[in-house]
Amino acid sequence: MSRTTPSLRPSLRPSLRPSLRPSPRSGRGRRRAATGLLAAGALVLSACGSSDSGEASASGSGGDADLGDLTVQLSWIKNAEFAGEFFADSKGYYADAGFSEVSLDPGPGPIETLVATGDADFGLSNAVATAQVVAEEEAPLKIVGTKFQKNPFTILSLKDGADISSPQDLVGKKIGVQAGGNETLFDALLEVNDIDPDDVTKVPVEYDPSPLVDGEVDGFLAYLTNESITVSMDGNEVSNLPFADNGLPFVAESVITTDQMIAEEPEKVKAFLEAEIRGWQDALADPDAGAKLAVEDYGKDLDLDMEKETEQAEVQSGLIVTPEVEDNGLFTISDDLVAANMTTLEAAGIDVEADQLFDLSLLTELLEDKPELTEVP
């Protein structure tokens, strides 16, 4: 895969693509969606320093390299989804890798724009959202590794209600779907499973799953690590139809950076990936400690629910650790999984080539140099 830098366009066109994520909510309370729009901005030709919106807590230079400040744009609020980042920060792995001051900036927000314009060195996004911006706006971005091998999108239903557990169970049902990118994904789910859209009633909803609990819809487009847990914790037995297991596999919580960063600062990319892997080795080994970091430290102002965060830490381990990861290591993306992602993107109507979206060469180099990083707890 290419590691050369393409011509940088002077700006990214504004995009009306909403973030492909549910809205932030704390504990069992639910907040209104905060839609992240891809804003226009001039491309900065070098990576920038920290952002005022993040918490900078790790400082010092534990490694031989002096890589300067590090800004990471998270895809979400500071909850257990980022336990590995919290470990990497609090245990000094970023500092050991050569970074001085670290900012972990919370989402949701225009992740791709923030990275492309240099307002963040790295961002955490997913293959569909990133591919859409690459295809439609020629954004000079690449996925260089991924946390989630399996995306967490699901059709959530009540076990004593519609009990949707197979794609064919969608036929004749009312499904709550959020506007924008989630509609694209839902339409793709129907297409890959040969379901006529006319056979399913798509109901516009926000990100609060109350319409499902109240019986207004039979199913609800949700996250396995979010709404599925909160609805279950409210005393409802739930069923899930995960997209990843039903024709739409794609990676999520993927590390994105610019073509320029890959070409001109490869050691910075490898240093970041090393710190990330070490942090996630710790998070997978001790999910309870990761949840505690989210509730009591990094997300302490969000009124997070410890039970929910602990459950999320456990659930997401199944999205991170797969047989391929056990063979190849964390953050790796196999050739077969890349091919599966491309099939999903085609179903979603996104025209992009694999080498326009993925560059795993630096991760491969890192794991060859430091095979201990391939160990999975």
C-alpha positions in Angstrom: 0.0 0.0 0.0 1.2 3.5 -0.9 3.0 5.6 1.7 3.5 8.6 -0.7 1.7 11.8 0.0 -1.0 12.9 -2.6 -1.5 16.5 -3.5 -3.3 18.2 -0.6 -6.4 20.1 -1.6 -6.7 23.6 0.0 -9.9 22.7 1.8 -12.5 20.1 2.5 -16.0 20.8 1.3 -18.6 21.0 4.1 -20.4 17.7 4.5 -23.9 17.1 5.9 -23.0 13.6 7.0 -24.0 13.1 10.6 -21.8 11.1 12.9 -22.6 7.4 12.6 -23.1 7.0 16.4 -25.7 7.2 19.0 -25.9 10.3 21.2 -24.0 10.7 24.5 -25.9 9.7 27.6 -24.8 9.2 31.2 -25.9 6.3 33.3 -29.5 5.5 32.6 -30.3 9.0 31.6 -30.4 9.9 27.9 -29.5 13.1 26.3 -30.5 14.5 22.9 -28.3 13.7 20.0 -25.4 16.1 19.3 -24.9 15.8 15.5 -21.4 16.1 14.3 -21.0 17.8 11.0 -17.9 17.7 8.8 -17.0 21.4 8.7 -14.9 23.1 6.1 -11.3 24.0 7.0 -7.9 24.7 5.5 -5.6 21.7 5.5 -2.6 22.2 7.8 0.6 20.7 6.4 1.9 19.6 9.7 0.4 18.0 12.8 -0.7 20.4 15.5 -0.4 20.4 19.3 -3.0 19.9 22.0 -6.5 21.1 22.0 -8.1 23.1 24.7 -11.1 20.8 24.9 -9.2 17.7 26.0 -7.7 16.7 29.4 -3.9 16.8 29.2 -2.7 14.6 32.0 0.4 12.7 30.9 3.6 14.7 30.6 7.3 14.1 30.4 9.4 12.2 27.9 10.0 8.6 28.9 11.2 7.5 25.6 14.3 8.2 23.6 12.4 10.1 20.9 10.9 13.6 21.5 7.7 13.5 19.5 6.2 16.6 21.0 2.5 17.0 22.1 -0.1 14.5 21.1 -3.8 15.2 20.4 -6.2 12.3 19.9 -9.8 13.0 18.8 -12.0 10.4 20.5 -15.2 9.4 18.8 -17.3 9.7 21.9 -17.7 11.0 25.4 -15.0 9.8 27.9 -16.5 6.5 28.9 -15.3 2.9 29.1 -15.1 2.7 25.3 -11.7 4.4 25.7 -10.4 2.4 28.6 -7.2 1.5 26.7 -6.5 5.2 26.0 -7.0 5.9 29.7 -4.5 3.2 30.7 -2.0 4.4 28.1 -2.3 8.0 29.5 -2.4 7.2 33.2 0.4 4.5 33.1 2.7 6.7 31.0 2.7 4.6 27.8 2.3 7.7 25.6 5.1 9.4 27.5 7.3 6.2 27.2 6.7 6.3 23.5 8.1 9.9 23.3 5.1 12.1 23.6 5.2 15.1 26.0 1.7 16.5 26.7 -1.4 14.4 25.8 -4.9 15.6 25.0 -7.7 13.1 24.7 -10.4 15.2 23.2 -14.0 13.9 23.7 -16.5 13.5 20.9 -18.9 13.5 19.2 -17.6 15.8 16.5 -16.2 16.0 12.9 -13.4 13.5 13.5 -12.2 13.3 9.9 -12.0 17.1 9.5 -10.2 17.5 12.8 -7.6 15.0 11.7 -7.3 16.2 8.1 -6.9 19.8 9.1 -4.2 19.0 11.7 -6.4 19.9 14.7 -5.8 16.3 15.9 -2.9 14.0 15.2 -5.0 10.9 15.3 -8.7 10.2 15.4 -11.0 7.2 16.3 -13.6 6.6 13.7 -15.0 3.7 11.6 -14.5 2.5 8.1 -17.9 3.6 6.8 -17.6 7.2 8.0 -14.0 7.6 7.0 -14.5 6.0 3.6 -17.4 8.3 2.9 -15.3 11.4 3.5 -12.4 9.9 1.5 -14.7 9.0 -1.5 -16.8 12.2 -1.5 -14.3 14.8 -0.4 -10.9 13.3 -1.3 -9.8 13.7 2.3 -6.1 12.5 2.6 -6.8 10.1 5.4 -6.0 6.4 6.1 -6.9 3.8 8.7 -3.7 2.6 10.2 -5.1 0.1 12.7 -8.4 -0.7 14.5 -9.6 -1.4 18.0 -13.0 -2.9 17.1 -12.7 -5.8 14.6 -16.5 -6.0 14.7 -18.6 -2.9 14.5 -21.2 -2.5 17.4 -24.2 -1.5 15.3 -27.3 -3.6 15.9 -31.1 -3.7 15.5 -32.2 -3.8 19.1 -35.6 -5.3 20.0 -37.4 -6.7 23.1 -37.4 -10.4 23.7 -41.0 -10.4 24.6 -41.8 -8.1 21.7 -40.7 -8.4 18.1 -37.6 -10.5 19.2 -35.7 -9.7 16.0 -32.8 -12.2 15.8 -32.5 -12.8 12.1 -32.6 -10.4 9.1 -35.9 -12.0 7.9 -37.5 -11.0 11.2 -37.3 -7.4 9.9 -40.0 -8.1 7.3 -43.3 -6.5 8.3 -41.8 -4.6 11.3 -41.5 -1.0 12.2 -37.8 -0.1 12.8 -36.6 3.1 14.4 -33.8 4.6 12.4 -31.9 7.9 12.9 -31.6 10.2 9.9 -28.4 10.5 7.9 -25.6 8.0 8.0 -27.6 5.5 10.0 -30.2 5.4 7.2 -27.5 4.5 4.8 -26.3 1.6 7.0 -29.9 0.3 7.5 -30.6 0.4 3.8 -27.4 -1.5 3.2 -28.4 -4.1 5.8 -31.6 -4.7 3.9 -29.8 -4.9 0.5 -27.2 -7.4 1.6 -30.0 -9.6 3.1 -32.2 -9.4 0.0 -35.0 -7.6 1.8 -37.3 -5.4 -0.1 -37.3 -1.9 1.6 -41.1 -1.8 1.0 -41.5 -4.7 3.3 -40.1 -2.8 6.3 -41.5 0.4 7.8 -38.6 2.8 8.6 -39.7 5.2 11.4 -37.7 8.4 12.0 -36.4 8.5 15.6 -33.8 10.3 17.6 -31.2 8.4 19.6 -33.2 7.8 22.8 -34.5 4.2 22.6 -37.8 5.1 24.5 -39.8 4.5 21.3 -38.7 0.8 21.5 -39.5 0.4 25.2 -42.8 2.2 24.7 -43.9 -0.1 21.8 -43.9 2.6 19.2 -41.4 0.6 17.1 -40.5 -3.1 16.9 -36.8 -2.5 16.5 -34.3 0.3 17.0 -31.0 0.9 15.4 -28.6 1.0 18.3 -25.1 0.1 19.7 -24.3 -3.2 21.4 -22.2 -1.2 23.8 -24.7 1.5 24.5 -28.5 1.3 24.1 -28.6 -2.5 24.2 -27.0 -2.3 27.7 -29.1 0.6 29.0 -32.4 -0.9 27.9 -31.4 -4.3 29.4 -30.3 -2.6 32.7 -33.8 -1.0 32.8 -35.2 -4.4 33.3 -36.0 -5.5 29.7 -34.8 -8.7 28.2 -33.4 -7.8 24.8 -32.6 -9.3 21.4 -29.9 -8.1 19.1 -29.3 -8.3 15.3 -25.6 -7.3 15.0 -24.7 -5.8 11.6 -21.3 -7.4 11.8 -22.8 -10.9 11.9 -25.5 -10.3 9.3 -23.8 -9.1 6.2 -22.3 -5.8 7.2 -18.9 -6.3 8.7 -16.7 -3.3 9.0 -14.1 -2.1 11.5 -14.8 0.6 14.1 -12.9 2.7 16.6 -10.3 2.7 13.9 -7.2 4.9 14.1 -7.1 7.4 11.3 -4.4 9.9 10.4 -3.2 11.8 7.3 -1.2 10.6 4.4 1.3 13.2 5.2 1.7 11.9 8.8 2.3 8.4 7.4 4.9 9.6 4.9 6.7 12.2 6.9 6.4 11.1 10.5 6.2 7.3 10.4 7.9 7.0 13.8 5.2 9.1 15.4 2.5 6.8 14.0 4.3 3.7 15.2 4.9 5.3 18.7 1.2 6.1 19.0 0.1 2.6 17.9 2.5 1.0 20.4 1.2 3.1 23.3 -2.4 2.2 22.2 -1.7 -1.5 22.0 -0.1 -1.5 25.5 -3.0 0.4 26.9 -5.5 -2.0 25.4 -3.6 -5.0 26.6 -4.1 -3.6 30.1 -7.8 -2.7 29.5 -8.6 -6.2 28.2 -6.7 -7.8 31.1 -8.7 -5.8 33.7 -12.1 -4.5 32.4 -13.2 -3.5 35.9 -10.2 -1.2 36.3 -10.9 0.3 32.9 -14.5 1.1 33.9 -13.2 2.6 37.1 -10.8 4.9 35.2 -13.8 6.1 33.1 -16.2 6.7 36.0 -13.8 8.1 38.7 -11.2 9.9 36.6 -11.5 10.6 32.9 -15.4 10.8 32.8 -15.9 11.9 36.4 -18.0 15.0 35.3 -20.4 12.9 33.2 -22.2 11.1 36.1 -21.4 7.7 34.5 -23.0 4.5 35.9 -20.3 2.1 37.2 -22.5 -1.0 36.5 -23.1 0.1 32.9 -19.5 1.0 32.3 -18.3 -2.3 33.6 -20.8 -4.1 31.4 -19.7 -2.1 28.4 -16.0 -2.9 29.1 -16.9 -6.6 29.1 -19.2 -6.4 26.0 -16.7 -4.5 23.8 -13.9 -7.1 24.5 -15.9 -9.4 22.2 -15.7 -6.8 19.4 -12.0 -6.3 20.0 -10.7 -9.8 20.4 -11.5 -12.3 17.6 -9.7 -15.4 16.4 -7.8 -13.3 13.8 -6.6 -10.9 16.6 -5.5 -13.8 18.7 -3.4 -14.9 15.8 -2.1 -11.5 14.6 -2.4 -9.1 17.5 -4.5 -6.1 18.6 -5.2 -3.4 16.1 -4.4 -5.6 13.1 -6.8 -5.9 10.2 -6.4 -9.1 8.1 -6.6 -9.2 4.3 -9.9 -11.1 4.6 -11.4 -8.4 6.9 -10.2 -5.6 4.6 -12.0 -7.4 1.7 -15.2 -7.8 3.9 -15.0 -4.0 4.6 -14.9 -3.3 1.0 -17.9 -5.4 0.3 -19.8 -3.5 3.0 -18.8 -0.2 1.5 -20.0 -1.3 -1.9 -23.4 -2.2 -0.4 -23.5 1.2 1.2 -22.9 2.9 -2.1 -19.4 4.2 -1.2 -17.0 4.1 -4.1 -13.4 3.8 -2.7 -10.5 1.4 -3.2 -8.9 -0.5 -0.4 -5.5 1.3 -0.8 -7.3 4.6 -0.6 -8.7 3.8 2.9 -6.2 1.4 4.6 -2.5 1.6 5.1 -1.3 -1.0 7.6 2.3 -1.0 6.7 3.5 0.9 9.8 1.6 -1.4 12.1 3.1 -4.4 10.4 6.6 -2.9 10.8 5.9 -2.2 14.5 4.7 -5.7 15.3 7.7 -7.2 13.4 10.1 -5.1 15.5 8.3 -5.7 18.8 6.5 -9.1 18.6 5.6 -8.8 22.3 2.9 -6.4 21.2 1.1 -9.2 19.5 0.2 -10.8 22.9 -3.5 -10.7 23.6 -4.7 -11.0 27.2 
